[in-house]
Amino acid sequence: MTSEEDVLRIFPEEMRGKWRKAAGYAERLQEIRLRADKPVLLCIDGKEFFKDKRGEIVSRTEQAEIMEREELERLISYTCSYSMYAFEEEISRGYLSLPGGHRMGLAGEVVLSERDKIRNIKHISCINIRISHEIKGAADTVLPFLYREGRFLNTLIISPPGCGKTTLLRDIIRQVSDGNPYGEGVTVGIVDERSEIAGSFQGRAQNDVGLRTDILDSCPKAEGMMLLIRSMAPKVIGVDELGSEEDIDAMKKVLSCGCAILATIHAGSAAEAAERLFMRKLAGEKVFERYIVLTRRLGKCEVEAVLDKEQRILSGGPL
């Protein structure tokens, strides 16, 4: 579980006093959005709140503290260990990894290279701190449906934003890697393109993703899947947020090598996911043997349904 101290250490010591009340919501806190000269905004249980100058959590915009640009710059400098030059490559990807598996998204003025690639982001004016929530046991209710005779089945997690897909993905990976009542532990490879699954910080996973898991951090999914197949011989590969034809092509090559796939996609239903242009390449092939559909009701993440490859309902219920 994410603790108050986990949240507080995101901020420099001199700023922690006025963030203590917000940190008290650590287990329910999802995002902290800081924009220069704009109200300080928090997402708690999927709802929008603000922080006032005293650190109290309030619901009205006019009560909110305005984020000063100088304070925003101090936070970024602290996150970069007071040397932004050393973090230029990470900043160019649009985020900074934080201790505890959290992530700081960045927006500002983009600096392009001669080849029109993003080289850096300067004059950063918007920050989105995404709070990582590691919940061991989150996969307990779905795990019985993801195996057949001890073999892990190709599985796709389908979820709208903010419904716990990465939390569920992470715990499935941990249990597949460590072993569970339905299958022995196997080697798992993660392509962690956005550093959200393992939450690696300076090369070390901040989240427990299992004892037999190898991690490719900050690596594009398509290239990463191929690299893992060539170098680490995984039995299962886990990736977050399929989003392109290249991802699908790489995934099909992985499957041809006898490796199982565990993936996620942003969508509200299996039918909506199937309509995505890049997913149509899988039409008729029934690559995925299990679909887990997530939703949010009354502020709680739920498994709406577990479906088989014919999209027949096997189970449903709260996470």
C-alpha positions as CSV (number, residue, x, y, z in Angstrom):
1,M,0.0,0.0,0.0
2,T,1.2,3.5,-0.7
3,S,1.9,5.4,2.5
4,E,1.9,9.0,3.6
5,E,5.7,9.0,3.7
6,D,5.8,7.6,0.1
7,V,3.9,10.7,-1.1
8,L,5.8,13.2,1.0
9,R,9.2,12.2,-0.2
10,I,8.2,13.3,-3.7
11,F,8.6,16.9,-2.5
12,P,11.6,18.8,-1.1
13,E,11.7,18.9,2.7
14,E,10.7,22.6,2.8
15,M,7.5,21.8,0.9
16,R,6.4,18.7,2.8
17,G,4.5,20.6,5.6
18,K,1.8,21.9,3.3
19,W,1.5,18.5,1.5
20,R,1.0,16.4,4.7
21,K,-2.9,16.6,4.5
22,A,-2.9,15.5,0.9
23,A,-0.4,12.7,1.7
24,G,-2.9,11.5,4.3
25,Y,-5.0,10.4,1.3
26,A,-2.1,8.3,0.0
27,E,-4.1,5.1,-0.6
28,R,-6.8,6.9,-2.5
29,L,-4.7,9.6,-4.2
30,Q,-4.3,9.0,-7.9
31,E,-2.8,12.2,-9.4
32,I,-1.4,15.5,-8.4
33,R,-1.6,18.1,-11.2
34,L,0.6,21.2,-10.9
35,R,0.4,23.9,-13.5
36,A,2.3,27.2,-13.2
37,D,0.0,30.0,-12.1
38,K,-3.0,27.6,-12.0
39,P,-4.9,26.0,-9.1
40,V,-3.3,22.9,-7.4
41,L,-5.5,20.0,-8.4
42,L,-5.7,16.4,-7.0
43,C,-7.5,13.3,-8.2
44,I,-8.8,11.2,-5.2
45,D,-10.9,8.1,-5.9
46,G,-11.5,9.4,-9.4
47,K,-12.9,12.8,-8.2
48,E,-11.4,16.2,-8.5
49,F,-10.3,18.2,-5.5
50,F,-8.0,21.2,-4.8
51,K,-5.4,22.0,-2.1
52,D,-5.5,25.4,-0.4
53,K,-2.6,27.4,1.0
54,R,-2.9,25.8,4.4
55,G,-2.7,22.3,2.8
56,E,-6.4,21.5,3.4
57,I,-8.2,19.6,0.7
58,V,-11.1,21.6,-0.7
59,S,-13.7,21.1,-3.5
60,R,-14.1,24.7,-4.8
61,T,-11.7,26.3,-7.3
62,E,-11.8,29.7,-5.7
63,Q,-10.4,28.1,-2.5
64,A,-7.4,26.5,-4.3
65,E,-3.8,27.5,-3.9
66,I,-2.2,28.9,-7.1
67,M,1.0,27.0,-8.0
68,E,3.8,29.5,-8.2
69,R,6.2,29.0,-11.1
70,E,9.3,29.3,-8.8
71,E,7.9,26.5,-6.6
72,L,7.3,24.3,-9.6
73,E,10.9,24.9,-10.7
74,R,12.1,23.9,-7.2
75,L,10.2,20.7,-7.3
76,I,11.6,19.8,-10.7
77,S,15.1,20.7,-9.7
78,Y,14.8,18.5,-6.5
79,T,13.4,15.6,-8.6
80,C,16.5,15.9,-10.9
81,S,18.9,15.9,-7.9
82,Y,19.6,19.6,-8.8
83,S,21.1,18.6,-12.1
84,M,18.5,18.8,-14.9
85,Y,21.3,18.2,-17.5
86,A,21.9,14.7,-16.1
87,F,18.2,13.9,-16.6
88,E,17.9,15.4,-20.1
89,E,17.3,12.0,-21.8
90,E,14.6,11.0,-19.4
91,I,12.9,14.4,-19.6
92,S,12.9,14.1,-23.4
93,R,10.5,11.1,-23.0
94,G,8.1,13.4,-21.2
95,Y,8.4,12.0,-17.6
96,L,10.7,11.5,-14.6
97,S,10.7,8.3,-12.6
98,L,10.3,8.8,-8.8
99,P,11.2,6.6,-5.8
100,G,8.4,4.4,-4.8
101,G,7.3,3.6,-8.4
102,H,5.6,7.0,-8.9
103,R,5.9,9.0,-12.1
104,M,6.1,12.7,-12.9
105,G,4.7,13.6,-16.4
106,L,6.1,16.8,-17.9
107,A,4.9,19.4,-20.4
108,G,6.5,22.6,-21.6
109,E,8.5,23.9,-24.5
110,V,9.8,21.1,-26.7
111,V,13.3,21.2,-28.1
112,L,13.8,19.3,-31.3
113,S,16.9,17.7,-32.7
114,E,18.1,18.2,-36.3
115,R,16.0,15.1,-37.2
116,D,12.9,16.5,-35.6
117,K,13.1,14.1,-32.7
118,I,12.3,15.4,-29.2
119,R,15.7,16.2,-27.6
120,N,14.5,18.0,-24.4
121,I,11.7,19.8,-22.7
122,K,12.5,23.2,-21.3
123,H,10.4,25.9,-19.4
124,I,8.4,23.1,-17.9
125,S,5.1,24.6,-16.8
126,C,2.8,21.5,-16.2
127,I,3.4,18.5,-14.0
128,N,1.3,15.4,-13.5
129,I,2.4,13.2,-10.6
130,R,0.8,9.8,-11.0
131,I,0.8,7.9,-7.7
132,S,1.6,4.2,-8.1
133,H,-0.5,1.7,-6.1
134,E,0.9,-1.7,-5.5
135,I,-1.9,-4.1,-4.3
136,K,-0.7,-7.6,-3.7
137,G,-3.5,-10.0,-4.2
138,A,-5.3,-7.7,-6.7
139,A,-5.3,-10.6,-9.2
140,D,-6.6,-13.3,-6.8
141,T,-10.2,-13.3,-8.1
142,V,-9.2,-13.5,-11.8
143,L,-6.2,-15.9,-11.6
144,P,-8.2,-19.1,-11.6
145,F,-9.6,-18.2,-15.1
146,L,-6.2,-17.5,-16.6
147,Y,-4.7,-21.0,-16.6
148,R,-5.5,-24.2,-18.4
149,E,-3.8,-27.4,-17.1
150,G,-1.0,-25.3,-15.6
151,R,-0.4,-23.2,-18.7
152,F,-0.9,-19.4,-18.6
153,L,-3.4,-18.3,-21.3
154,N,-2.9,-15.3,-23.6
155,T,-4.7,-12.5,-21.7
156,L,-5.9,-9.0,-22.6
157,I,-7.0,-6.5,-19.8
158,I,-9.5,-4.0,-21.2
159,S,-10.1,-0.9,-19.2
160,P,-11.0,2.8,-19.3
161,P,-8.4,5.1,-17.7
162,G,-8.3,5.1,-13.9
163,C,-9.8,1.6,-13.4
164,G,-6.7,-0.2,-12.0
165,K,-5.5,-2.0,-15.1
166,T,-1.8,-1.4,-14.4
167,T,-2.3,-2.5,-10.8
168,L,-4.0,-5.7,-11.9
169,L,-1.4,-6.3,-14.6
170,R,1.4,-5.9,-12.1
171,D,0.0,-8.4,-9.7
172,I,-0.8,-11.0,-12.4
173,I,2.9,-10.7,-13.5
174,R,4.1,-11.1,-9.9
175,Q,2.0,-14.3,-9.3
176,V,2.8,-15.8,-12.7
177,S,6.5,-15.2,-12.0
178,D,6.5,-16.4,-8.4
179,G,4.1,-19.3,-9.0
180,N,0.6,-19.7,-7.7
181,P,-2.0,-22.5,-7.0
182,Y,-2.8,-22.7,-10.8
183,G,0.7,-22.9,-12.3
184,E,4.3,-23.1,-11.3
185,G,6.5,-20.0,-11.5
186,V,7.9,-19.1,-14.9
187,T,10.3,-16.5,-16.4
188,V,8.4,-13.3,-17.3
189,G,9.7,-10.5,-19.4
190,I,8.3,-7.0,-19.0
191,V,8.6,-4.2,-21.6
192,D,7.9,-1.3,-19.3
193,E,7.8,1.5,-21.8
194,R,6.5,4.2,-19.4
195,S,8.2,2.8,-16.2
196,E,4.7,2.2,-14.7
197,I,4.6,-1.6,-14.3
198,A,7.8,-2.2,-12.3
199,G,8.2,1.5,-11.5
200,S,12.0,1.3,-11.9
201,F,14.0,4.1,-10.4
202,Q,17.7,4.3,-11.4
203,G,17.5,0.8,-12.7
204,R,15.8,-0.9,-9.8
205,A,12.2,-2.0,-9.7
206,Q,10.3,-0.2,-7.0
207,N,7.3,-2.6,-7.2
208,D,7.4,-6.4,-6.7
209,V,7.0,-8.0,-10.1
210,G,8.2,-11.4,-9.0
211,L,11.5,-13.3,-8.6
212,R,11.6,-14.7,-12.2
213,T,10.9,-11.4,-13.9
214,D,13.3,-9.5,-16.3
215,I,12.5,-5.8,-17.0
216,L,13.2,-3.7,-20.1
217,D,12.6,-0.2,-18.7
218,S,11.8,2.9,-20.9
219,C,11.8,0.7,-24.0
220,P,9.3,0.9,-26.9
221,K,7.0,-2.2,-26.8
222,A,7.6,-3.5,-30.3
223,E,11.4,-3.4,-30.1
224,G,11.4,-4.6,-26.5
225,M,9.3,-7.7,-27.1
226,M,11.7,-8.8,-29.9
227,L,14.7,-8.1,-27.7
228,L,13.3,-10.1,-24.8
229,I,12.6,-13.1,-27.1
230,R,16.2,-13.0,-28.4
231,S,18.0,-12.5,-25.2
232,M,16.0,-13.6,-22.1
233,A,13.8,-16.6,-23.3
234,P,10.7,-15.7,-21.3
235,K,7.6,-17.9,-21.1
236,V,5.3,-14.9,-20.7
237,I,5.7,-11.3,-21.8
238,G,3.8,-8.5,-20.1
239,V,3.2,-5.1,-21.8
240,D,1.0,-2.2,-20.9
241,E,-1.3,-0.3,-23.4
242,L,-1.1,-1.8,-26.8
243,G,-1.5,1.1,-29.2
244,S,-0.1,0.5,-32.7
245,E,0.1,-1.9,-35.6
246,E,3.8,-2.3,-34.7
247,D,2.8,-3.6,-31.3
248,I,0.4,-6.1,-32.8
249,D,3.0,-7.3,-35.4
250,A,5.6,-7.8,-32.6
251,M,3.1,-9.6,-30.4
252,K,2.2,-12.1,-33.2
253,K,6.0,-12.9,-33.6
254,V,6.2,-13.5,-29.9
255,L,3.3,-15.9,-30.0
256,S,4.9,-17.8,-32.9
257,C,7.9,-18.4,-30.6
258,G,5.6,-20.2,-28.1
259,C,5.7,-17.4,-25.6
260,A,2.4,-16.3,-24.0
261,I,1.2,-12.6,-23.9
262,L,-0.3,-10.6,-21.1
263,A,-1.3,-7.1,-22.3
264,T,-3.6,-4.2,-21.6
265,I,-5.6,-1.8,-23.8
266,H,-7.6,1.4,-23.1
267,A,-11.3,0.6,-24.0
268,G,-14.7,0.4,-22.3
269,S,-15.5,-3.1,-23.6
270,A,-14.2,-6.0,-25.6
271,A,-16.3,-4.9,-28.6
272,E,-14.8,-1.4,-28.4
273,A,-11.3,-2.8,-28.2
274,A,-11.9,-5.0,-31.3
275,E,-12.9,-1.9,-33.3
276,R,-9.5,-0.2,-32.9
277,L,-7.8,0.0,-36.3
278,F,-4.7,-1.8,-35.1
279,M,-6.6,-4.5,-33.3
280,R,-8.5,-5.5,-36.5
281,K,-5.3,-7.3,-37.6
282,L,-6.2,-9.9,-35.0
283,A,-9.8,-10.3,-36.3
284,G,-10.8,-13.9,-36.7
285,E,-7.5,-15.2,-35.2
286,K,-8.8,-15.3,-31.6
287,V,-5.3,-14.7,-30.3
288,F,-6.4,-13.9,-26.8
289,E,-7.9,-16.7,-24.8
290,R,-9.0,-14.5,-21.9
291,Y,-10.3,-11.0,-21.7
292,I,-10.6,-9.1,-18.4
293,V,-12.9,-6.1,-18.6
294,L,-12.5,-3.5,-15.8
295,T,-14.8,-0.7,-14.7
296,R,-15.3,1.7,-11.8
297,R,-18.5,1.8,-9.7
298,L,-19.0,4.1,-6.7
299,G,-15.3,5.0,-6.7
300,K,-14.2,1.3,-6.6
301,C,-12.4,-0.6,-9.4
302,E,-14.2,-3.7,-10.4
303,V,-13.8,-6.7,-12.7
304,E,-16.9,-6.3,-14.8
305,A,-16.3,-9.7,-16.5
306,V,-13.7,-12.3,-17.4
307,L,-14.4,-13.6,-20.9
308,D,-13.1,-16.5,-22.9
309,K,-11.9,-16.2,-26.5
310,E,-15.5,-16.5,-27.7
311,Q,-16.3,-13.6,-25.4
312,R,-18.5,-15.8,-23.2
313,I,-18.7,-14.6,-19.6
314,L,-16.8,-16.7,-17.1
315,S,-16.9,-14.4,-14.1
316,G,-17.3,-10.9,-12.7
317,G,-17.0,-9.0,-9.4
318,P,-15.0,-6.5,-7.4
319,L,-11.2,-6.3,-7.6
